[in-house]
C-alpha cells in the first residue's frame, strides 16, 4: 500500500490524508485548511480551499477531478446546500461522483464543511 500525507504532519493529526489501495485512492475528510490553518471567510472560502487541496492530493497520484467517484460531505448547517451544489458543480462534470451530504452538530476547528473523497485510477 502507498501512503501519502499532504498536511497531517504539519497540523499534528493522527491519520493519513490519503491511502492507495489497488486502483482506489481514499482521502480523509478535508477541511478548508491552507498552510496557516482553517481559511477565513466562512463556508464558500472553505469549500473552494477544500477543492484546491483535493487537486493537490489528486495530482500526487496523477489524477484529476474526473477520477473522483464519491464524496461524503458534512455541513455545519444544512442551509448551505444550495451554495454547496452551485460550487460543487463548478468542479465536477457528468458523470458526477456519487455523494452523501448531511448536517452535523460540529466540525473540527469550527469549520463549516468537511469532505471525504474517493478516487479511482
Phi and psi restraints in degrees (range 20) as a CNS / XPLOR table:
assign (resid 1 and name C) (resid 2 and name N)
       (resid 2 and name CA) (resid 2 and name C) 1.0 -110.9 20.0 2
assign (resid 2 and name N) (resid 2 and name CA)
       (resid 2 and name C) (resid 3 and name N) 1.0 127.3 20.0 2
assign (resid 2 and name C) (resid 3 and name N)
       (resid 3 and name CA) (resid 3 and name C) 1.0 -108.8 20.0 2
assign (resid 3 and name N) (resid 3 and name CA)
       (resid 3 and name C) (resid 4 and name N) 1.0 143.5 20.0 2
assign (resid 3 and name C) (resid 4 and name N)
       (resid 4 and name CA) (resid 4 and name C) 1.0 -140.7 20.0 2
assign (resid 4 and name N) (resid 4 and name CA)
       (resid 4 and name C) (resid 5 and name N) 1.0 122.4 20.0 2
assign (resid 4 and name C) (resid 5 and name N)
       (resid 5 and name CA) (resid 5 and name C) 1.0 -104.7 20.0 2
assign (resid 5 and name N) (resid 5 and name CA)
       (resid 5 and name C) (resid 6 and name N) 1.0 136.6 20.0 2
assign (resid 5 and name C) (resid 6 and name N)
       (resid 6 and name CA) (resid 6 and name C) 1.0 -99.4 20.0 2
assign (resid 6 and name N) (resid 6 and name CA)
       (resid 6 and name C) (resid 7 and name N) 1.0 -49.0 20.0 2
assign (resid 6 and name C) (resid 7 and name N)
       (resid 7 and name CA) (resid 7 and name C) 1.0 -143.8 20.0 2
assign (resid 7 and name N) (resid 7 and name CA)
       (resid 7 and name C) (resid 8 and name N) 1.0 4.8 20.0 2
assign (resid 7 and name C) (resid 8 and name N)
       (resid 8 and name CA) (resid 8 and name C) 1.0 -58.5 20.0 2
assign (resid 8 and name N) (resid 8 and name CA)
       (resid 8 and name C) (resid 9 and name N) 1.0 -42.6 20.0 2
assign (resid 8 and name C) (resid 9 and name N)
       (resid 9 and name CA) (resid 9 and name C) 1.0 -63.6 20.0 2
assign (resid 9 and name N) (resid 9 and name CA)
       (resid 9 and name C) (resid 10 and name N) 1.0 -39.8 20.0 2
assign (resid 9 and name C) (resid 10 and name N)
       (resid 10 and name CA) (resid 10 and name C) 1.0 -63.2 20.0 2
assign (resid 10 and name N) (resid 10 and name CA)
       (resid 10 and name C) (resid 11 and name N) 1.0 -40.7 20.0 2
assign (resid 10 and name C) (resid 11 and name N)
       (resid 11 and name CA) (resid 11 and name C) 1.0 -94.7 20.0 2
assign (resid 11 and name N) (resid 11 and name CA)
       (resid 11 and name C) (resid 12 and name N) 1.0 7.7 20.0 2
assign (resid 11 and name C) (resid 12 and name N)
       (resid 12 and name CA) (resid 12 and name C) 1.0 54.5 20.0 2
assign (resid 12 and name N) (resid 12 and name CA)
       (resid 12 and name C) (resid 13 and name N) 1.0 50.0 20.0 2
assign (resid 12 and name C) (resid 13 and name N)
       (resid 13 and name CA) (resid 13 and name C) 1.0 -104.6 20.0 2
assign (resid 13 and name N) (resid 13 and name CA)
       (resid 13 and name C) (resid 14 and name N) 1.0 145.8 20.0 2
assign (resid 13 and name C) (resid 14 and name N)
       (resid 14 and name CA) (resid 14 and name C) 1.0 -89.2 20.0 2
assign (resid 14 and name N) (resid 14 and name CA)
       (resid 14 and name C) (resid 15 and name N) 1.0 51.6 20.0 2
assign (resid 14 and name C) (resid 15 and name N)
       (resid 15 and name CA) (resid 15 and name C) 1.0 -159.0 20.0 2
assign (resid 15 and name N) (resid 15 and name CA)
       (resid 15 and name C) (resid 16 and name N) 1.0 165.6 20.0 2
assign (resid 15 and name C) (resid 16 and name N)
       (resid 16 and name CA) (resid 16 and name C) 1.0 -87.3 20.0 2
assign (resid 16 and name N) (resid 16 and name CA)
       (resid 16 and name C) (resid 17 and name N) 1.0 146.7 20.0 2
assign (resid 16 and name C) (resid 17 and name N)
       (resid 17 and name CA) (resid 17 and name C) 1.0 -74.3 20.0 2
assign (resid 17 and name N) (resid 17 and name CA)
       (resid 17 and name C) (resid 18 and name N) 1.0 -29.9 20.0 2
assign (resid 17 and name C) (resid 18 and name N)
       (resid 18 and name CA) (resid 18 and name C) 1.0 -153.5 20.0 2
assign (resid 18 and name N) (resid 18 and name CA)
       (resid 18 and name C) (resid 19 and name N) 1.0 154.1 20.0 2
assign (resid 18 and name C) (resid 19 and name N)
       (resid 19 and name CA) (resid 19 and name C) 1.0 -142.1 20.0 2
assign (resid 19 and name N) (resid 19 and name CA)
       (resid 19 and name C) (resid 20 and name N) 1.0 137.2 20.0 2
assign (resid 19 and name C) (resid 20 and name N)
       (resid 20 and name CA) (resid 20 and name C) 1.0 -101.7 20.0 2
assign (resid 20 and name N) (resid 20 and name CA)
       (resid 20 and name C) (resid 21 and name N) 1.0 125.5 20.0 2
assign (resid 20 and name C) (resid 21 and name N)
       (resid 21 and name CA) (resid 21 and name C) 1.0 -129.1 20.0 2
assign (resid 21 and name N) (resid 21 and name CA)
       (resid 21 and name C) (resid 22 and name N) 1.0 105.2 20.0 2
assign (resid 21 and name C) (resid 22 and name N)
       (resid 22 and name CA) (resid 22 and name C) 1.0 63.2 20.0 2
assign (resid 22 and name N) (resid 22 and name CA)
       (resid 22 and name C) (resid 23 and name N) 1.0 -125.0 20.0 2
assign (resid 22 and name C) (resid 23 and name N)
       (resid 23 and name CA) (resid 23 and name C) 1.0 -101.8 20.0 2
assign (resid 23 and name N) (resid 23 and name CA)
       (resid 23 and name C) (resid 24 and name N) 1.0 16.9 20.0 2
assign (resid 23 and name C) (resid 24 and name N)
       (resid 24 and name CA) (resid 24 and name C) 1.0 -110.9 20.0 2
assign (resid 24 and name N) (resid 24 and name CA)
       (resid 24 and name C) (resid 25 and name N) 1.0 134.9 20.0 2
assign (resid 24 and name C) (resid 25 and name N)
       (resid 25 and name CA) (resid 25 and name C) 1.0 -115.2 20.0 2
assign (resid 25 and name N) (resid 25 and name CA)
       (resid 25 and name C) (resid 26 and name N) 1.0 122.4 20.0 2
assign (resid 25 and name C) (resid 26 and name N)
       (resid 26 and name CA) (resid 26 and name C) 1.0 -105.4 20.0 2
assign (resid 26 and name N) (resid 26 and name CA)
       (resid 26 and name C) (resid 27 and name N) 1.0 124.6 20.0 2
assign (resid 26 and name C) (resid 27 and name N)
       (resid 27 and name CA) (resid 27 and name C) 1.0 -103.4 20.0 2
assign (resid 27 and name N) (resid 27 and name CA)
       (resid 27 and name C) (resid 28 and name N) 1.0 131.5 20.0 2
assign (resid 27 and name C) (resid 28 and name N)
       (resid 28 and name CA) (resid 28 and name C) 1.0 -60.6 20.0 2
assign (resid 28 and name N) (resid 28 and name CA)
       (resid 28 and name C) (resid 29 and name N) 1.0 164.0 20.0 2
assign (resid 28 and name C) (resid 29 and name N)
       (resid 29 and name CA) (resid 29 and name C) 1.0 -55.2 20.0 2
assign (resid 29 and name N) (resid 29 and name CA)
       (resid 29 and name C) (resid 30 and name N) 1.0 129.5 20.0 2
assign (resid 29 and name C) (resid 30 and name N)
       (resid 30 and name CA) (resid 30 and name C) 1.0 -106.4 20.0 2
assign (resid 30 and name N) (resid 30 and name CA)
       (resid 30 and name C) (resid 31 and name N) 1.0 135.9 20.0 2
assign (resid 30 and name C) (resid 31 and name N)
       (resid 31 and name CA) (resid 31 and name C) 1.0 -102.6 20.0 2
assign (resid 31 and name N) (resid 31 and name CA)
       (resid 31 and name C) (resid 32 and name N) 1.0 170.3 20.0 2
assign (resid 31 and name C) (resid 32 and name N)
       (resid 32 and name CA) (resid 32 and name C) 1.0 -80.1 20.0 2
assign (resid 32 and name N) (resid 32 and name CA)
       (resid 32 and name C) (resid 33 and name N) 1.0 59.1 20.0 2
assign (resid 32 and name C) (resid 33 and name N)
       (resid 33 and name CA) (resid 33 and name C) 1.0 -94.5 20.0 2
assign (resid 33 and name N) (resid 33 and name CA)
       (resid 33 and name C) (resid 34 and name N) 1.0 141.5 20.0 2
assign (resid 33 and name C) (resid 34 and name N)
       (resid 34 and name CA) (resid 34 and name C) 1.0 -115.7 20.0 2
assign (resid 34 and name N) (resid 34 and name CA)
       (resid 34 and name C) (resid 35 and name N) 1.0 -164.0 20.0 2
assign (resid 34 and name C) (resid 35 and name N)
       (resid 35 and name CA) (resid 35 and name C) 1.0 -64.8 20.0 2
assign (resid 35 and name N) (resid 35 and name CA)
       (resid 35 and name C) (resid 36 and name N) 1.0 -13.5 20.0 2
assign (resid 35 and name C) (resid 36 and name N)
       (resid 36 and name CA) (resid 36 and name C) 1.0 -105.1 20.0 2
assign (resid 36 and name N) (resid 36 and name CA)
       (resid 36 and name C) (resid 37 and name N) 1.0 5.3 20.0 2
assign (resid 36 and name C) (resid 37 and name N)
       (resid 37 and name CA) (resid 37 and name C) 1.0 107.5 20.0 2
assign (resid 37 and name N) (resid 37 and name CA)
       (resid 37 and name C) (resid 38 and name N) 1.0 -160.1 20.0 2
assign (resid 37 and name C) (resid 38 and name N)
       (resid 38 and name CA) (resid 38 and name C) 1.0 -60.7 20.0 2
assign (resid 38 and name N) (resid 38 and name CA)
       (resid 38 and name C) (resid 39 and name N) 1.0 127.1 20.0 2
assign (resid 38 and name C) (resid 39 and name N)
       (resid 39 and name CA) (resid 39 and name C) 1.0 -67.2 20.0 2
assign (resid 39 and name N) (resid 39 and name CA)
       (resid 39 and name C) (resid 40 and name N) 1.0 150.7 20.0 2
assign (resid 39 and name C) (resid 40 and name N)
       (resid 40 and name CA) (resid 40 and name C) 1.0 -85.9 20.0 2
assign (resid 40 and name N) (resid 40 and name CA)
       (resid 40 and name C) (resid 41 and name N) 1.0 153.3 20.0 2
assign (resid 40 and name C) (resid 41 and name N)
       (resid 41 and name CA) (resid 41 and name C) 1.0 122.2 20.0 2
assign (resid 41 and name N) (resid 41 and name CA)
       (resid 41 and name C) (resid 42 and name N) 1.0 -7.6 20.0 2
assign (resid 41 and name C) (resid 42 and name N)
       (resid 42 and name CA) (resid 42 and name C) 1.0 85.7 20.0 2
assign (resid 42 and name N) (resid 42 and name CA)
       (resid 42 and name C) (resid 43 and name N) 1.0 -160.8 20.0 2
assign (resid 42 and name C) (resid 43 and name N)
       (resid 43 and name CA) (resid 43 and name C) 1.0 -51.2 20.0 2
assign (resid 43 and name N) (resid 43 and name CA)
       (resid 43 and name C) (resid 44 and name N) 1.0 -55.1 20.0 2
assign (resid 43 and name C) (resid 44 and name N)
       (resid 44 and name CA) (resid 44 and name C) 1.0 -63.2 20.0 2
assign (resid 44 and name N) (resid 44 and name CA)
       (resid 44 and name C) (resid 45 and name N) 1.0 -43.0 20.0 2
assign (resid 44 and name C) (resid 45 and name N)
       (resid 45 and name CA) (resid 45 and name C) 1.0 -64.0 20.0 2
assign (resid 45 and name N) (resid 45 and name CA)
       (resid 45 and name C) (resid 46 and name N) 1.0 -42.8 20.0 2
assign (resid 45 and name C) (resid 46 and name N)
       (resid 46 and name CA) (resid 46 and name C) 1.0 -61.5 20.0 2
assign (resid 46 and name N) (resid 46 and name CA)
       (resid 46 and name C) (resid 47 and name N) 1.0 -44.1 20.0 2
assign (resid 46 and name C) (resid 47 and name N)
       (resid 47 and name CA) (resid 47 and name C) 1.0 -63.0 20.0 2
assign (resid 47 and name N) (resid 47 and name CA)
       (resid 47 and name C) (resid 48 and name N) 1.0 -45.2 20.0 2
assign (resid 47 and name C) (resid 48 and name N)
       (resid 48 and name CA) (resid 48 and name C) 1.0 -62.1 20.0 2
assign (resid 48 and name N) (resid 48 and name CA)
       (resid 48 and name C) (resid 49 and name N) 1.0 -37.0 20.0 2
assign (resid 48 and name C) (resid 49 and name N)
       (resid 49 and name CA) (resid 49 and name C) 1.0 -66.6 20.0 2
assign (resid 49 and name N) (resid 49 and name CA)
       (resid 49 and name C) (resid 50 and name N) 1.0 -37.9 20.0 2
assign (resid 49 and name C) (resid 50 and name N)
       (resid 50 and name CA) (resid 50 and name C) 1.0 -59.0 20.0 2
assign (resid 50 and name N) (resid 50 and name CA)
       (resid 50 and name C) (resid 51 and name N) 1.0 -45.2 20.0 2
assign (resid 50 and name C) (resid 51 and name N)
       (resid 51 and name CA) (resid 51 and name C) 1.0 -68.3 20.0 2
assign (resid 51 and name N) (resid 51 and name CA)
       (resid 51 and name C) (resid 52 and name N) 1.0 -32.0 20.0 2
assign (resid 51 and name C) (resid 52 and name N)
       (resid 52 and name CA) (resid 52 and name C) 1.0 -64.6 20.0 2
assign (resid 52 and name N) (resid 52 and name CA)
       (resid 52 and name C) (resid 53 and name N) 1.0 -44.7 20.0 2
assign (resid 52 and name C) (resid 53 and name N)
       (resid 53 and name CA) (resid 53 and name C) 1.0 -64.9 20.0 2
assign (resid 53 and name N) (resid 53 and name CA)
       (resid 53 and name C) (resid 54 and name N) 1.0 -38.6 20.0 2
assign (resid 53 and name C) (resid 54 and name N)
       (resid 54 and name CA) (resid 54 and name C) 1.0 -61.5 20.0 2
assign (resid 54 and name N) (resid 54 and name CA)
       (resid 54 and name C) (resid 55 and name N) 1.0 -43.7 20.0 2
assign (resid 54 and name C) (resid 55 and name N)
       (resid 55 and name CA) (resid 55 and name C) 1.0 -58.0 20.0 2
assign (resid 55 and name N) (resid 55 and name CA)
       (resid 55 and name C) (resid 56 and name N) 1.0 -40.2 20.0 2
assign (resid 55 and name C) (resid 56 and name N)
       (resid 56 and name CA) (resid 56 and name C) 1.0 -63.2 20.0 2
assign (resid 56 and name N) (resid 56 and name CA)
       (resid 56 and name C) (resid 57 and name N) 1.0 -45.5 20.0 2
assign (resid 56 and name C) (resid 57 and name N)
       (resid 57 and name CA) (resid 57 and name C) 1.0 -64.7 20.0 2
assign (resid 57 and name N) (resid 57 and name CA)
       (resid 57 and name C) (resid 58 and name N) 1.0 -43.4 20.0 2
assign (resid 57 and name C) (resid 58 and name N)
       (resid 58 and name CA) (resid 58 and name C) 1.0 -62.6 20.0 2
assign (resid 58 and name N) (resid 58 and name CA)
       (resid 58 and name C) (resid 59 and name N) 1.0 -41.3 20.0 2
assign (resid 58 and name C) (resid 59 and name N)
       (resid 59 and name CA) (resid 59 and name C) 1.0 -60.4 20.0 2
assign (resid 59 and name N) (resid 59 and name CA)
       (resid 59 and name C) (resid 60 and name N) 1.0 -33.1 20.0 2
assign (resid 59 and name C) (resid 60 and name N)
       (resid 60 and name CA) (resid 60 and name C) 1.0 -57.2 20.0 2
assign (resid 60 and name N) (resid 60 and name CA)
       (resid 60 and name C) (resid 61 and name N) 1.0 -33.0 20.0 2
assign (resid 60 and name C) (resid 61 and name N)
       (resid 61 and name CA) (resid 61 and name C) 1.0 -100.7 20.0 2
assign (resid 61 and name N) (resid 61 and name CA)
       (resid 61 and name C) (resid 62 and name N) 1.0 14.5 20.0 2
assign (resid 61 and name C) (resid 62 and name N)
       (resid 62 and name CA) (resid 62 and name C) 1.0 57.1 20.0 2
assign (resid 62 and name N) (resid 62 and name CA)
       (resid 62 and name C) (resid 63 and name N) 1.0 41.2 20.0 2
assign (resid 62 and name C) (resid 63 and name N)
       (resid 63 and name CA) (resid 63 and name C) 1.0 -119.7 20.0 2
assign (resid 63 and name N) (resid 63 and name CA)
       (resid 63 and name C) (resid 64 and name N) 1.0 170.8 20.0 2
assign (resid 63 and name C) (resid 64 and name N)
       (resid 64 and name CA) (resid 64 and name C) 1.0 -135.6 20.0 2
assign (resid 64 and name N) (resid 64 and name CA)
       (resid 64 and name C) (resid 65 and name N) 1.0 -178.8 20.0 2
assign (resid 64 and name C) (resid 65 and name N)
       (resid 65 and name CA) (resid 65 and name C) 1.0 -56.0 20.0 2
assign (resid 65 and name N) (resid 65 and name CA)
       (resid 65 and name C) (resid 66 and name N) 1.0 -28.1 20.0 2
assign (resid 65 and name C) (resid 66 and name N)
       (resid 66 and name CA) (resid 66 and name C) 1.0 -63.1 20.0 2
assign (resid 66 and name N) (resid 66 and name CA)
       (resid 66 and name C) (resid 67 and name N) 1.0 -20.4 20.0 2
assign (resid 66 and name C) (resid 67 and name N)
       (resid 67 and name CA) (resid 67 and name C) 1.0 -86.2 20.0 2
assign (resid 67 and name N) (resid 67 and name CA)
       (resid 67 and name C) (resid 68 and name N) 1.0 -9.5 20.0 2
assign (resid 67 and name C) (resid 68 and name N)
       (resid 68 and name CA) (resid 68 and name C) 1.0 -73.2 20.0 2
assign (resid 68 and name N) (resid 68 and name CA)
       (resid 68 and name C) (resid 69 and name N) 1.0 126.5 20.0 2
assign (resid 68 and name C) (resid 69 and name N)
       (resid 69 and name CA) (resid 69 and name C) 1.0 -112.1 20.0 2
assign (resid 69 and name N) (resid 69 and name CA)
       (resid 69 and name C) (resid 70 and name N) 1.0 -13.8 20.0 2
assign (resid 69 and name C) (resid 70 and name N)
       (resid 70 and name CA) (resid 70 and name C) 1.0 -153.7 20.0 2
assign (resid 70 and name N) (resid 70 and name CA)
       (resid 70 and name C) (resid 71 and name N) 1.0 143.5 20.0 2
assign (resid 70 and name C) (resid 71 and name N)
       (resid 71 and name CA) (resid 71 and name C) 1.0 -136.1 20.0 2
assign (resid 71 and name N) (resid 71 and name CA)
       (resid 71 and name C) (resid 72 and name N) 1.0 134.0 20.0 2
assign (resid 71 and name C) (resid 72 and name N)
       (resid 72 and name CA) (resid 72 and name C) 1.0 -116.0 20.0 2
assign (resid 72 and name N) (resid 72 and name CA)
       (resid 72 and name C) (resid 73 and name N) 1.0 115.8 20.0 2
assign (resid 72 and name C) (resid 73 and name N)
       (resid 73 and name CA) (resid 73 and name C) 1.0 -112.9 20.0 2
assign (resid 73 and name N) (resid 73 and name CA)
       (resid 73 and name C) (resid 74 and name N) 1.0 129.4 20.0 2
assign (resid 73 and name C) (resid 74 and name N)
       (resid 74 and name CA) (resid 74 and name C) 1.0 -113.1 20.0 2
assign (resid 74 and name N) (resid 74 and name CA)
       (resid 74 and name C) (resid 75 and name N) 1.0 127.4 20.0 2
assign (resid 74 and name C) (resid 75 and name N)
       (resid 75 and name CA) (resid 75 and name C) 1.0 -116.3 20.0 2
assign (resid 75 and name N) (resid 75 and name CA)
       (resid 75 and name C) (resid 76 and name N) 1.0 144.3 20.0 2
assign (resid 75 and name C) (resid 76 and name N)
       (resid 76 and name CA) (resid 76 and name C) 1.0 -76.9 20.0 2
assign (resid 76 and name N) (resid 76 and name CA)
       (resid 76 and name C) (resid 77 and name N) 1.0 -16.5 20.0 2
assign (resid 76 and name C) (resid 77 and name N)
       (resid 77 and name CA) (resid 77 and name C) 1.0 -151.8 20.0 2
assign (resid 77 and name N) (resid 77 and name CA)
       (resid 77 and name C) (resid 78 and name N) 1.0 120.5 20.0 2
assign (resid 77 and name C) (resid 78 and name N)
       (resid 78 and name CA) (resid 78 and name C) 1.0 -64.3 20.0 2
assign (resid 78 and name N) (resid 78 and name CA)
       (resid 78 and name C) (resid 79 and name N) 1.0 -17.4 20.0 2
assign (resid 78 and name C) (resid 79 and name N)
       (resid 79 and name CA) (resid 79 and name C) 1.0 -68.1 20.0 2
assign (resid 79 and name N) (resid 79 and name CA)
       (resid 79 and name C) (resid 80 and name N) 1.0 -9.4 20.0 2
assign (resid 79 and name C) (resid 80 and name N)
       (resid 80 and name CA) (resid 80 and name C) 1.0 -75.0 20.0 2
assign (resid 80 and name N) (resid 80 and name CA)
       (resid 80 and name C) (resid 81 and name N) 1.0 -9.2 20.0 2
assign (resid 80 and name C) (resid 81 and name N)
       (resid 81 and name CA) (resid 81 and name C) 1.0 -52.5 20.0 2
assign (resid 81 and name N) (resid 81 and name CA)
       (resid 81 and name C) (resid 82 and name N) 1.0 -50.1 20.0 2
assign (resid 81 and name C) (resid 82 and name N)
       (resid 82 and name CA) (resid 82 and name C) 1.0 -58.3 20.0 2
assign (resid 82 and name N) (resid 82 and name CA)
       (resid 82 and name C) (resid 83 and name N) 1.0 -44.5 20.0 2
assign (resid 82 and name C) (resid 83 and name N)
       (resid 83 and name CA) (resid 83 and name C) 1.0 -69.1 20.0 2
assign (resid 83 and name N) (resid 83 and name CA)
       (resid 83 and name C) (resid 84 and name N) 1.0 -37.3 20.0 2
assign (resid 83 and name C) (resid 84 and name N)
       (resid 84 and name CA) (resid 84 and name C) 1.0 -55.9 20.0 2
assign (resid 84 and name N) (resid 84 and name CA)
       (resid 84 and name C) (resid 85 and name N) 1.0 -50.7 20.0 2
assign (resid 84 and name C) (resid 85 and name N)
       (resid 85 and name CA) (resid 85 and name C) 1.0 -60.7 20.0 2
assign (resid 85 and name N) (resid 85 and name CA)
       (resid 85 and name C) (resid 86 and name N) 1.0 -42.3 20.0 2
assign (resid 85 and name C) (resid 86 and name N)
       (resid 86 and name CA) (resid 86 and name C) 1.0 -60.8 20.0 2
assign (resid 86 and name N) (resid 86 and name CA)
       (resid 86 and name C) (resid 87 and name N) 1.0 -50.0 20.0 2
assign (resid 86 and name C) (resid 87 and name N)
       (resid 87 and name CA) (resid 87 and name C) 1.0 -69.3 20.0 2
assign (resid 87 and name N) (resid 87 and name CA)
       (resid 87 and name C) (resid 88 and name N) 1.0 -41.9 20.0 2
assign (resid 87 and name C) (resid 88 and name N)
       (resid 88 and name CA) (resid 88 and name C) 1.0 -54.7 20.0 2
assign (resid 88 and name N) (resid 88 and name CA)
       (resid 88 and name C) (resid 89 and name N) 1.0 -45.1 20.0 2
assign (resid 88 and name C) (resid 89 and name N)
       (resid 89 and name CA) (resid 89 and name C) 1.0 -71.3 20.0 2
assign (resid 89 and name N) (resid 89 and name CA)
       (resid 89 and name C) (resid 90 and name N) 1.0 -12.8 20.0 2
assign (resid 89 and name C) (resid 90 and name N)
       (resid 90 and name CA) (resid 90 and name C) 1.0 -80.3 20.0 2
assign (resid 90 and name N) (resid 90 and name CA)
       (resid 90 and name C) (resid 91 and name N) 1.0 -13.2 20.0 2
assign (resid 90 and name C) (resid 91 and name N)
       (resid 91 and name CA) (resid 91 and name C) 1.0 -107.0 20.0 2
assign (resid 91 and name N) (resid 91 and name CA)
       (resid 91 and name C) (resid 92 and name N) 1.0 -29.2 20.0 2
assign (resid 91 and name C) (resid 92 and name N)
       (resid 92 and name CA) (resid 92 and name C) 1.0 -115.7 20.0 2
assign (resid 92 and name N) (resid 92 and name CA)
       (resid 92 and name C) (resid 93 and name N) 1.0 145.6 20.0 2
assign (resid 92 and name C) (resid 93 and name N)
       (resid 93 and name CA) (resid 93 and name C) 1.0 -121.8 20.0 2
assign (resid 93 and name N) (resid 93 and name CA)
       (resid 93 and name C) (resid 94 and name N) 1.0 164.5 20.0 2
assign (resid 93 and name C) (resid 94 and name N)
       (resid 94 and name CA) (resid 94 and name C) 1.0 -66.8 20.0 2
assign (resid 94 and name N) (resid 94 and name CA)
       (resid 94 and name C) (resid 95 and name N) 1.0 141.9 20.0 2
assign (resid 94 and name C) (resid 95 and name N)
       (resid 95 and name CA) (resid 95 and name C) 1.0 -75.1 20.0 2
assign (resid 95 and name N) (resid 95 and name CA)
       (resid 95 and name C) (resid 96 and name N) 1.0 131.3 20.0 2
assign (resid 95 and name C) (resid 96 and name N)
       (resid 96 and name CA) (resid 96 and name C) 1.0 -75.6 20.0 2
assign (resid 96 and name N) (resid 96 and name CA)
       (resid 96 and name C) (resid 97 and name N) 1.0 150.6 20.0 2
assign (resid 96 and name C) (resid 97 and name N)
       (resid 97 and name CA) (resid 97 and name C) 1.0 -63.1 20.0 2
assign (resid 97 and name N) (resid 97 and name CA)
       (resid 97 and name C) (resid 98 and name N) 1.0 152.6 20.0 2
assign (resid 97 and name C) (resid 98 and name N)
       (resid 98 and name CA) (resid 98 and name C) 1.0 -68.0 20.0 2
assign (resid 98 and name N) (resid 98 and name CA)
       (resid 98 and name C) (resid 99 and name N) 1.0 157.2 20.0 2
assign (resid 98 and name C) (resid 99 and name N)
       (resid 99 and name CA) (resid 99 and name C) 1.0 -153.6 20.0 2
assign (resid 99 and name N) (resid 99 and name CA)
       (resid 99 and name C) (resid 100 and name N) 1.0 144.6 20.0 2
assign (resid 99 and name C) (resid 100 and name N)
       (resid 100 and name CA) (resid 100 and name C) 1.0 -124.9 20.0 2
assign (resid 100 and name N) (resid 100 and name CA)
       (resid 100 and name C) (resid 101 and name N) 1.0 134.1 20.0 2
assign (resid 100 and name C) (resid 101 and name N)
       (resid 101 and name CA) (resid 101 and name C) 1.0 -133.8 20.0 2
assign (resid 101 and name N) (resid 101 and name CA)
       (resid 101 and name C) (resid 102 and name N) 1.0 132.7 20.0 2
assign (resid 101 and name C) (resid 102 and name N)
       (resid 102 and name CA) (resid 102 and name C) 1.0 -152.5 20.0 2
assign (resid 102 and name N) (resid 102 and name CA)
       (resid 102 and name C) (resid 103 and name N) 1.0 159.3 20.0 2
assign (resid 102 and name C) (resid 103 and name N)
       (resid 103 and name CA) (resid 103 and name C) 1.0 -91.1 20.0 2
assign (resid 103 and name N) (resid 103 and name CA)
       (resid 103 and name C) (resid 104 and name N) 1.0 145.7 20.0 2
assign (resid 103 and name C) (resid 104 and name N)
       (resid 104 and name CA) (resid 104 and name C) 1.0 -127.5 20.0 2
assign (resid 104 and name N) (resid 104 and name CA)
       (resid 104 and name C) (resid 105 and name N) 1.0 163.3 20.0 2
assign (resid 104 and name C) (resid 105 and name N)
       (resid 105 and name CA) (resid 105 and name C) 1.0 -77.2 20.0 2
assign (resid 105 and name N) (resid 105 and name CA)
       (resid 105 and name C) (resid 106 and name N) 1.0 -16.1 20.0 2
assign (resid 105 and name C) (resid 106 and name N)
       (resid 106 and name CA) (resid 106 and name C) 1.0 -174.7 20.0 2
assign (resid 106 and name N) (resid 106 and name CA)
       (resid 106 and name C) (resid 107 and name N) 1.0 153.1 20.0 2
assign (resid 106 and name C) (resid 107 and name N)
       (resid 107 and name CA) (resid 107 and name C) 1.0 -127.7 20.0 2
assign (resid 107 and name N) (resid 107 and name CA)
       (resid 107 and name C) (resid 108 and name N) 1.0 157.2 20.0 2
assign (resid 107 and name C) (resid 108 and name N)
       (resid 108 and name CA) (resid 108 and name C) 1.0 -55.6 20.0 2
assign (resid 108 and name N) (resid 108 and name CA)
       (resid 108 and name C) (resid 109 and name N) 1.0 143.3 20.0 2
assign (resid 108 and name C) (resid 109 and name N)
       (resid 109 and name CA) (resid 109 and name C) 1.0 60.8 20.0 2
assign (resid 109 and name N) (resid 109 and name CA)
       (resid 109 and name C) (resid 110 and name N) 1.0 18.4 20.0 2
assign (resid 109 and name C) (resid 110 and name N)
       (resid 110 and name CA) (resid 110 and name C) 1.0 73.3 20.0 2
assign (resid 110 and name N) (resid 110 and name CA)
       (resid 110 and name C) (resid 111 and name N) 1.0 20.8 20.0 2
assign (resid 110 and name C) (resid 111 and name N)
       (resid 111 and name CA) (resid 111 and name C) 1.0 -64.6 20.0 2
assign (resid 111 and name N) (resid 111 and name CA)
       (resid 111 and name C) (resid 112 and name N) 1.0 156.9 20.0 2
assign (resid 111 and name C) (resid 112 and name N)
       (resid 112 and name CA) (resid 112 and name C) 1.0 -95.5 20.0 2
assign (resid 112 and name N) (resid 112 and name CA)
       (resid 112 and name C) (resid 113 and name N) 1.0 -17.7 20.0 2
assign (resid 112 and name C) (resid 113 and name N)
       (resid 113 and name CA) (resid 113 and name C) 1.0 -152.0 20.0 2
assign (resid 113 and name N) (resid 113 and name CA)
       (resid 113 and name C) (resid 114 and name N) 1.0 143.4 20.0 2
assign (resid 113 and name C) (resid 114 and name N)
       (resid 114 and name CA) (resid 114 and name C) 1.0 -138.7 20.0 2
assign (resid 114 and name N) (resid 114 and name CA)
       (resid 114 and name C) (resid 115 and name N) 1.0 137.9 20.0 2
assign (resid 114 and name C) (resid 115 and name N)
       (resid 115 and name CA) (resid 115 and name C) 1.0 -133.3 20.0 2
assign (resid 115 and name N) (resid 115 and name CA)
       (resid 115 and name C) (resid 116 and name N) 1.0 134.8 20.0 2
assign (resid 115 and name C) (resid 116 and name N)
       (resid 116 and name CA) (resid 116 and name C) 1.0 -107.8 20.0 2
assign (resid 116 and name N) (resid 116 and name CA)
       (resid 116 and name C) (resid 117 and name N) 1.0 130.5 20.0 2
assign (resid 116 and name C) (resid 117 and name N)
       (resid 117 and name CA) (resid 117 and name C) 1.0 -118.9 20.0 2
assign (resid 117 and name N) (resid 117 and name CA)
       (resid 117 and name C) (resid 118 and name N) 1.0 152.2 20.0 2
assign (resid 117 and name C) (resid 118 and name N)
       (resid 118 and name CA) (resid 118 and name C) 1.0 -125.7 20.0 2
assign (resid 118 and name N) (resid 118 and name CA)
       (resid 118 and name C) (resid 119 and name N) 1.0 133.9 20.0 2
assign (resid 118 and name C) (resid 119 and name N)
       (resid 119 and name CA) (resid 119 and name C) 1.0 -126.3 20.0 2
assign (resid 119 and name N) (resid 119 and name CA)
       (resid 119 and name C) (resid 120 and name N) 1.0 156.1 20.0 2
assign (resid 119 and name C) (resid 120 and name N)
       (resid 120 and name CA) (resid 120 and name C) 1.0 -124.6 20.0 2
assign (resid 120 and name N) (resid 120 and name CA)
       (resid 120 and name C) (resid 121 and name N) 1.0 133.6 20.0 2
